Amino acid sequence: MTVAGGESPEEGIRRDAIRLLAIAQSGLAYCHDVFDRQRYEQVQQIGVSLLSRVADGGTDELSRLVCAETGYATPKVDVRGAVFDKQNRILLIRERSDGRWAMPGGWCDVLESPSEAVIREIREESGVVAEVVKVAAVLDRERQGNRPPLPFHVYKLFFVCREISSHAPSADETLDVRWFPVDAMPELSTTRVTAEQVRLAYAHHLDTGLPTTFD
């Protein structure tokens, strides 16, 4: 069953829960009245309760994730590096969390630019030292089909990168590192990257003159 706009009831509940949690987080960041704080805390609890009905993880785990977020509620930023070799193969790393494959990447850290973040992630996860060629895409994860859904809003930035050198990656970061033809990819970790996103990055690699994709 879907509702207007093609959205399922479960997805509608999740989006409403995220809206409530954002209101509560921002309210808690700026309110000074003790009674207002209590009301925003109640809104936060309602948001967690709604989210627990449709999201992975129990109420306690979701509450831990939600309460860790403070200040004005704004989307998180995830960066992914699409590194290609001379044979036009893409660099993928095998994730420890699910045993599947993804472009190197992760959350941006504070006090680093997105390009610095993606270069760091590539180096840490794959051992490859790379440089950014271009921003291929700035995508809203909500619209991209990445699964499973997360309990917060995420923007995903995809960079086409070029390998400069390489060394052995940290054994703590990933299970494996390999180069794959884009038409023969392994099972992807779809919470991080989808096949469509890999193909989009590949198109930008082949034609660096393509305008950055926004969606």
C-alpha positions in Angstrom: 0.0 0.0 0.0 1.2 3.5 -0.8 -0.1 6.9 -0.1 -0.2 10.0 -2.3 3.1 10.6 -4.1 4.1 6.9 -4.0 5.2 7.0 -0.4 4.5 3.9 1.7 2.8 4.4 5.2 6.0 3.2 6.8 8.1 5.7 5.0 5.6 8.4 5.8 5.9 7.5 9.5 9.7 7.6 9.3 9.8 11.0 7.7 7.3 12.4 10.2 9.4 11.0 13.0 12.5 12.6 11.6 10.7 15.9 11.4 9.6 15.7 15.0 13.2 14.8 16.1 14.6 17.7 14.2 12.1 20.1 15.8 12.9 18.6 19.3 16.7 18.8 18.7 16.6 22.4 17.6 14.1 23.4 20.3 16.3 21.8 23.0 19.3 23.7 21.7 17.7 27.1 21.9 15.0 27.0 24.6 15.6 28.5 28.1 12.3 27.9 29.8 12.2 24.6 31.9 8.7 23.8 30.7 9.6 24.3 27.1 12.5 21.9 27.6 10.2 19.3 29.0 7.8 19.7 26.0 10.7 19.3 23.5 11.9 16.3 25.4 8.4 14.8 25.1 8.4 15.6 21.4 11.7 13.8 21.1 10.4 10.7 22.9 7.4 10.6 20.6 9.7 10.9 17.6 11.8 8.0 18.9 8.7 5.9 19.6 7.4 6.5 16.1 10.7 5.7 14.5 11.1 2.5 16.4 8.0 1.1 14.7 9.5 1.3 11.2 13.3 1.5 11.6 16.0 -1.0 12.3 17.1 -1.1 16.0 15.2 -1.0 19.2 13.9 2.0 21.1 17.0 2.2 23.4 19.4 2.1 20.5 17.5 4.7 18.5 17.2 6.9 21.6 21.0 6.7 22.0 21.6 7.8 18.4 19.0 10.6 18.7 20.2 12.0 22.0 23.8 12.1 20.7 22.7 14.8 18.2 22.7 18.3 19.7 22.5 21.8 18.4 20.5 23.0 15.4 19.3 20.0 13.5 20.9 19.8 10.0 21.7 17.0 7.6 24.8 15.0 8.1 27.4 15.0 5.3 28.7 11.7 3.9 31.6 11.7 1.3 32.4 9.0 -1.2 35.5 8.8 -3.4 35.2 7.2 -6.9 38.8 6.3 -7.7 39.4 4.9 -11.1 42.6 3.3 -12.5 44.0 3.4 -16.1 41.7 0.5 -17.1 38.7 2.5 -15.9 38.1 0.1 -13.0 36.7 1.5 -9.8 38.3 1.1 -6.4 36.0 -0.6 -3.9 36.5 -1.6 -0.2 34.9 -4.5 1.6 33.1 -3.3 4.7 33.6 -5.0 8.0 30.0 -4.2 9.1 28.2 -6.2 6.4 30.9 -7.9 4.3 29.7 -6.0 1.2 31.5 -3.5 -1.0 31.4 0.3 -1.3 33.4 3.3 -2.5 35.7 4.5 0.2 34.1 7.2 2.3 32.3 8.1 5.5 31.2 11.1 7.6 33.0 14.4 7.3 34.9 15.3 10.4 34.8 18.8 11.9 37.5 21.3 10.7 38.1 19.5 7.4 36.7 20.3 4.0 34.7 17.7 2.1 37.6 17.2 -0.3 40.0 16.7 2.6 37.5 14.3 4.2 37.2 12.1 1.1 41.0 12.0 0.6 41.5 10.9 4.2 38.8 8.2 4.0 40.3 6.8 0.8 43.7 6.7 2.3 42.5 5.1 5.6 40.2 2.5 4.1 42.1 1.5 1.0 45.7 2.6 1.4 45.4 4.6 -1.8 46.7 8.2 -1.9 44.4 10.1 -4.2 43.6 13.6 -5.4 40.2 15.1 -6.2 39.4 15.6 -9.9 35.8 17.0 -9.6 32.6 16.9 -7.6 30.4 14.4 -9.5 27.3 14.7 -7.4 25.6 16.1 -4.4 22.7 13.8 -3.5 19.9 13.7 -0.9 20.1 10.2 0.5 16.3 10.3 1.1 15.7 10.2 -2.7 18.4 7.7 -3.7 17.2 4.3 -2.6 20.0 3.7 -0.1 18.9 1.0 2.3 18.3 0.7 5.1 16.8 4.1 5.9 18.7 6.0 8.7 17.2 7.9 11.7 18.5 11.2 10.4 18.8 13.2 7.1 22.0 12.8 5.0 23.6 14.5 2.1 26.0 12.4 0.0 28.8 14.0 -1.9 30.5 12.0 -4.6 34.0 12.9 -5.8 35.8 11.6 -8.9 39.4 11.0 -7.8 42.7 10.0 -9.3 45.2 7.6 -7.7 48.6 9.1 -6.9 50.2 6.2 -5.0 49.3 3.4 -2.6 50.4 1.5 0.4 49.0 -1.3 2.6 45.7 -0.2 4.2 45.0 -0.5 7.9 43.7 -4.0 8.8 41.2 -2.3 11.2 39.4 -0.4 8.5 38.3 -2.9 5.9 38.2 -6.6 5.0 39.5 -6.2 1.4 40.4 -3.7 -1.3 40.1 -4.4 -5.0 39.5 -2.8 -8.4 36.4 -3.8 -10.3 35.0 -3.1 -13.8 31.9 -1.1 -13.5 29.9 -3.7 -15.4 31.1 -6.5 -13.0 30.7 -5.1 -9.5 30.3 -7.3 -6.4 27.4 -7.1 -4.0 27.3 -3.5 -2.8 26.7 -2.2 0.7 23.6 -0.2 -0.3 23.5 1.8 2.9 26.6 3.4 1.6 26.4 3.3 -2.2 24.1 2.0 -4.9 24.9 0.6 -8.4 23.2 3.7 -9.9 25.6 6.0 -7.9 28.6 4.0 -9.1 27.4 4.4 -12.7 26.8 8.1 -12.2 30.4 8.5 -10.9 31.7 6.5 -13.8 29.9 8.8 -16.3 31.6 11.8 -14.7 35.0 9.9 -14.8 34.6 9.3 -18.6 33.5 12.9 -19.2 34.9 15.3 -16.6 33.0 18.1 -18.4 29.7 16.9 -17.2 28.0 19.3 -14.8 27.8 18.3 -11.2 24.6 16.3 -10.6 22.3 17.6 -7.9 19.3 15.5 -6.7 
